[in-house]
Amino acid sequence: MEPRVLISLLKRKGWLLLLTFLFTVGATAVFTLRQPIVYESKTTFVAKLNPALIGDRNLMNAIDILGRRTEIVTTYAEVIKSRWVKDAAAETLDLLPQQKEGLAIDSRVIAGTTIIELTVRGNDPAVARDYARAVREATFTYVDNLYEMYELAVLDEAEFARPVKTNLLVNLIVAAAASIILGSGLVLLSEYISQYQSGSA
């Protein structure tokens, strides 16, 4: 179909485009705004060499471990997300099943450092903060026996969780773009059906 013919067709059936736009954007806005508020709490800790275990005899071992620090710290970050740590933290706080379902954790190693950032999201700000702290303690307990030359230390304590901003604007932009594509397709489909019915008559 030629561009000018397509443009003419879209102008003639612009009501279908508008209807699709209003429905898609409106539904997206309602869905986004009705989502429960999510709160986020963060804590960071650093992996460092254990000074109590570094002597002349262990110096070479310490140097070797320093060379493997990326591997070690990445292992710690994965331990944080393990089922064992999550269950241990939930048991410490005596969380109800519905409270556990509303919690999500993530961890990442800050590039070029041995700093690990733990993020907890949940529907209750106090629970999210307490869970972040409990996950941290469970992680410390587990990794104590992994690499004795390394130890974890708190860098920033988890604070009262803050609400996470919704992606309303982004969602509306995506919905608007999708509505244009969908609406154009409906216009072409309706025109095809009209021509087919006219040809059959």
LOLOZA-668146 format. One line per field, with one value per residue (C-alpha): residue in three letters; x, y negated, z negated; residue number from 1. Coordinates in nm, 2 decimals. Layout:
<pts>
resn	c(ALA	...) $
u	c(X	...) $
v	c(Y	...) $
w	c(Z	...) $
resi	c(NUM	...) $
</pts>
This chain:
<pts>
resn	c(MET	GLU	PRO	ARG	VAL	LEU	ILE	SER	LEU	LEU	LYS	ARG	LYS	GLY	TRP	LEU	LEU	LEU	LEU	THR	PHE	LEU	PHE	THR	VAL	GLY	ALA	THR	ALA	VAL	PHE	THR	LEU	ARG	GLN	PRO	ILE	VAL	TYR	GLU	SER	LYS	THR	THR	PHE	VAL	ALA	LYS	LEU	ASN	PRO	ALA	LEU	ILE	GLY	ASP	ARG	ASN	LEU	MET	ASN	ALA	ILE	ASP	ILE	LEU	GLY	ARG	ARG	THR	GLU	ILE	VAL	THR	THR	TYR	ALA	GLU	VAL	ILE	LYS	SER	ARG	TRP	VAL	LYS	ASP	ALA	ALA	ALA	GLU	THR	LEU	ASP	LEU	LEU	PRO	GLN	GLN	LYS	GLU	GLY	LEU	ALA	ILE	ASP	SER	ARG	VAL	ILE	ALA	GLY	THR	THR	ILE	ILE	GLU	LEU	THR	VAL	ARG	GLY	ASN	ASP	PRO	ALA	VAL	ALA	ARG	ASP	TYR	ALA	ARG	ALA	VAL	ARG	GLU	ALA	THR	PHE	THR	TYR	VAL	ASP	ASN	LEU	TYR	GLU	MET	TYR	GLU	LEU	ALA	VAL	LEU	ASP	GLU	ALA	GLU	PHE	ALA	ARG	PRO	VAL	LYS	THR	ASN	LEU	LEU	VAL	ASN	LEU	ILE	VAL	ALA	ALA	ALA	ALA	SER	ILE	ILE	LEU	GLY	SER	GLY	LEU	VAL	LEU	LEU	SER	GLU	TYR	ILE	SER	GLN	TYR	GLN	SER	GLY	SER	ALA) $
u	c(0.00	0.13	0.22	-0.04	-0.31	-0.22	-0.22	-0.56	-0.70	-0.57	-0.72	-1.05	-1.06	-0.88	-1.16	-1.03	-0.68	-0.81	-1.02	-0.73	-0.50	-0.75	-0.82	-0.45	-0.31	-0.61	-0.58	-0.20	-0.25	-0.51	-0.30	0.01	-0.16	-0.33	-0.01	0.07	0.34	0.68	0.94	1.32	1.59	1.96	2.27	2.63	2.92	3.28	3.49	3.84	4.14	4.11	4.40	4.40	4.51	4.77	5.12	5.45	5.36	5.02	5.15	5.18	4.83	4.69	4.85	4.70	4.36	4.38	4.43	4.11	3.91	3.66	3.58	3.55	3.33	3.11	3.06	2.95	2.70	2.55	2.53	2.32	2.05	2.06	1.76	1.94	2.01	1.66	1.51	1.75	1.66	1.29	1.32	1.51	1.23	0.96	0.79	0.45	0.42	0.24	0.52	0.78	0.60	0.61	0.99	1.25	1.62	1.90	2.28	2.55	2.92	3.02	3.26	3.63	3.57	3.50	3.18	2.86	2.52	2.22	1.87	1.55	1.20	0.88	0.53	0.61	0.90	0.99	0.99	1.20	1.46	1.46	1.48	1.78	1.96	1.86	1.99	2.32	2.36	2.27	2.52	2.79	2.72	2.74	3.06	3.26	3.39	3.43	3.75	3.91	4.15	3.85	3.59	3.28	3.22	2.91	2.97	2.62	2.35	2.00	1.77	1.39	1.27	1.16	0.89	1.00	0.89	0.65	0.74	0.41	0.56	0.76	0.47	0.24	0.50	0.53	0.15	0.11	0.36	0.20	-0.15	-0.03	0.09	-0.22	-0.45	-0.29	-0.32	-0.69	-0.75	-0.58	-0.77	-1.11	-1.03	-0.94	-1.27	-1.46	-1.30	-1.35	-1.72	-1.77	-1.60	-1.82	-2.14) $
v	c(0.00	-0.34	-0.58	-0.85	-0.59	-0.46	-0.81	-0.88	-0.56	-0.64	-0.99	-0.85	-0.59	-0.80	-0.72	-0.36	-0.48	-0.71	-0.45	-0.20	-0.47	-0.56	-0.20	-0.09	-0.39	-0.40	-0.03	-0.06	-0.36	-0.18	0.14	-0.05	-0.27	0.03	0.21	0.24	0.00	0.17	0.07	0.10	0.13	0.15	0.25	0.29	0.48	0.53	0.84	0.79	0.99	1.12	0.94	1.20	1.47	1.28	1.34	1.41	1.77	1.68	1.39	1.59	1.73	1.39	1.26	1.56	1.49	1.13	1.24	1.44	1.17	1.13	1.50	1.50	1.19	1.31	1.63	1.43	1.24	1.56	1.71	1.41	1.51	1.88	2.06	2.15	1.78	1.67	1.95	1.88	1.51	1.57	1.82	1.57	1.31	1.58	1.45	1.56	1.73	1.43	1.20	1.42	1.42	1.04	1.03	1.02	0.99	0.91	0.87	0.73	0.67	0.31	0.31	0.29	0.34	0.60	0.42	0.62	0.44	0.62	0.50	0.62	0.53	0.59	0.46	0.36	0.11	0.24	0.60	0.52	0.35	0.63	0.89	0.72	0.73	1.09	1.19	1.02	1.20	1.53	1.47	1.38	1.71	1.92	1.77	1.78	2.12	2.06	1.86	1.81	1.55	1.33	1.17	0.96	0.63	0.40	0.08	-0.07	0.05	0.13	-0.16	-0.19	-0.10	-0.36	-0.33	-0.25	-0.49	-0.34	-0.34	-0.51	-0.74	-0.47	-0.24	-0.50	-0.58	-0.21	-0.17	-0.47	-0.33	0.01	-0.15	-0.32	0.01	0.20	-0.07	-0.09	0.29	0.27	-0.01	0.20	0.51	0.33	0.19	0.53	0.68	0.39	0.45	0.83	0.78	0.53	0.77	1.06	0.86) $
w	c(0.00	0.10	-0.19	-0.08	-0.06	-0.40	-0.55	-0.39	-0.53	-0.88	-0.86	-0.75	-1.03	-1.29	-1.54	-1.56	-1.63	-1.90	-2.06	-2.06	-2.21	-2.49	-2.58	-2.58	-2.77	-3.01	-3.09	-3.14	-3.38	-3.59	-3.61	-3.71	-3.97	-4.13	-4.19	-4.57	-4.70	-4.70	-4.96	-4.92	-5.17	-5.09	-5.29	-5.18	-5.32	-5.22	-5.19	-5.33	-5.44	-5.80	-5.98	-6.25	-6.01	-5.81	-5.94	-5.77	-5.70	-5.55	-5.34	-5.02	-5.08	-5.13	-4.81	-4.62	-4.77	-4.67	-4.31	-4.33	-4.50	-4.21	-4.23	-4.60	-4.63	-4.34	-4.54	-4.84	-4.63	-4.50	-4.86	-4.96	-4.70	-4.80	-4.94	-5.26	-5.34	-5.26	-5.47	-5.76	-5.76	-5.74	-6.03	-6.24	-6.19	-6.23	-5.91	-5.80	-5.46	-5.31	-5.44	-5.27	-4.94	-4.93	-4.97	-4.70	-4.73	-4.50	-4.54	-4.32	-4.34	-4.28	-3.99	-4.08	-4.45	-4.71	-4.81	-4.79	-4.78	-4.91	-4.81	-4.96	-4.83	-5.01	-5.08	-5.44	-5.50	-5.85	-5.73	-5.43	-5.65	-5.91	-5.64	-5.48	-5.82	-5.88	-5.53	-5.60	-5.93	-5.77	-5.50	-5.75	-5.93	-5.62	-5.46	-5.78	-5.68	-5.31	-5.30	-5.64	-5.50	-5.42	-5.64	-5.58	-5.75	-5.74	-5.54	-5.53	-5.77	-5.63	-5.70	-5.71	-5.36	-5.11	-4.85	-4.50	-4.24	-3.99	-3.62	-3.52	-3.27	-3.10	-3.10	-2.94	-2.67	-2.58	-2.59	-2.36	-2.11	-2.12	-2.07	-1.75	-1.61	-1.72	-1.60	-1.26	-1.23	-1.32	-1.06	-0.79	-0.90	-0.89	-0.55	-0.42	-0.56	-0.40	-0.06	-0.09	-0.17	0.12	0.36	0.24	0.28) $
resi	c(1	2	3	4	5	6	7	8	9	10	11	12	13	14	15	16	17	18	19	20	21	22	23	24	25	26	27	28	29	30	31	32	33	34	35	36	37	38	39	40	41	42	43	44	45	46	47	48	49	50	51	52	53	54	55	56	57	58	59	60	61	62	63	64	65	66	67	68	69	70	71	72	73	74	75	76	77	78	79	80	81	82	83	84	85	86	87	88	89	90	91	92	93	94	95	96	97	98	99	100	101	102	103	104	105	106	107	108	109	110	111	112	113	114	115	116	117	118	119	120	121	122	123	124	125	126	127	128	129	130	131	132	133	134	135	136	137	138	139	140	141	142	143	144	145	146	147	148	149	150	151	152	153	154	155	156	157	158	159	160	161	162	163	164	165	166	167	168	169	170	171	172	173	174	175	176	177	178	179	180	181	182	183	184	185	186	187	188	189	190	191	192	193	194	195	196	197	198	199	200	201) $
</pts>
